[in-house]
């Protein structure tokens, strides 16, 4: 399984481990729980990264309000 490939290229070690896990005969409840664990892990990782950036930039709640209210949309272009 180490040489597995797809139309998008070779699978990385994490993808291979997930394939091994999901290739077992798991019931629907177990699959849902595993998916929840993965989502929770990735969410916590994203929050941790955001916290590091927040601290690095010394942002405050006032900065957050400013960012939330700021419009940064690309103007509409009918030619696109």
C-alpha positions as CSV (number, residue, x, y, z in Angstrom):
1,X,0.0,0.0,0.0
2,X,3.0,2.3,0.3
3,X,3.1,2.8,-3.4
4,X,-0.5,3.8,-3.8
5,X,-1.3,6.4,-6.3
6,X,-4.3,8.3,-7.6
7,X,-5.1,10.4,-10.6
8,X,-3.9,13.3,-8.4
9,X,-0.6,11.8,-7.5
10,X,0.8,9.7,-4.7
11,X,-0.9,9.5,-1.4
12,X,0.9,10.9,1.6
13,X,1.5,8.9,4.8
14,X,-1.5,10.4,6.6
15,X,-3.8,9.6,3.7
16,X,-2.5,6.0,3.7
17,X,-3.1,5.7,7.4
18,X,-6.7,7.0,7.0
19,X,-7.3,4.5,4.2
20,X,-6.1,1.7,6.4
21,X,-8.3,2.8,9.2
22,X,-11.4,3.1,7.0
23,X,-10.7,-0.2,5.2
24,X,-11.6,-2.0,8.4
25,X,-15.2,-3.2,8.8
26,X,-16.5,-0.4,10.9
27,X,-20.2,0.3,11.5
28,X,-21.8,3.7,10.7
29,X,-21.6,4.9,14.3
30,X,-17.9,4.3,14.5
31,X,-17.3,6.1,11.2
32,X,-19.2,9.1,12.4
33,X,-17.3,9.2,15.7
34,X,-13.9,9.0,13.8
35,X,-15.0,11.8,11.5
36,X,-15.9,13.9,14.6
37,X,-12.5,13.3,16.1
38,X,-10.7,14.3,12.9
39,X,-12.8,17.5,12.6
40,X,-12.3,18.4,16.3
41,X,-8.5,17.9,15.9
42,X,-8.3,20.1,12.8
43,X,-10.5,22.7,14.4
44,X,-8.3,22.8,17.5
45,X,-5.2,23.1,15.3
46,X,-6.7,26.0,13.4
47,X,-7.7,27.8,16.6
48,X,-4.2,27.3,18.0
49,X,-2.7,28.8,14.8
50,X,-5.1,31.7,15.0
51,X,-4.2,32.3,18.7
52,X,-0.5,32.4,17.8
53,X,-1.1,35.0,15.0
54,X,-3.4,37.0,17.4
55,X,-0.7,37.1,20.1
56,X,2.1,37.8,17.6
57,X,0.2,40.9,16.3
58,X,-0.9,42.0,19.8
59,X,-4.5,42.3,18.5
60,X,-7.3,43.4,20.8
61,X,-11.1,43.0,20.7
62,X,-11.2,46.4,19.1
63,X,-9.0,45.1,16.3
64,X,-11.3,42.2,15.8
65,X,-14.3,44.5,15.5
66,X,-12.5,46.6,12.9
67,X,-11.6,43.5,10.9
68,X,-15.1,42.1,11.1
69,X,-16.6,45.4,9.8
70,X,-14.0,46.0,7.0
71,X,-15.2,45.3,3.5
72,X,-12.5,43.7,1.4
73,X,-14.5,42.3,-1.5
74,X,-13.2,42.4,-5.0
75,X,-15.4,44.8,-7.0
76,X,-17.8,43.0,-9.3
77,X,-16.5,42.7,-12.9
78,X,-19.1,41.4,-15.4
79,X,-16.2,40.3,-17.8
80,X,-15.0,37.7,-15.3
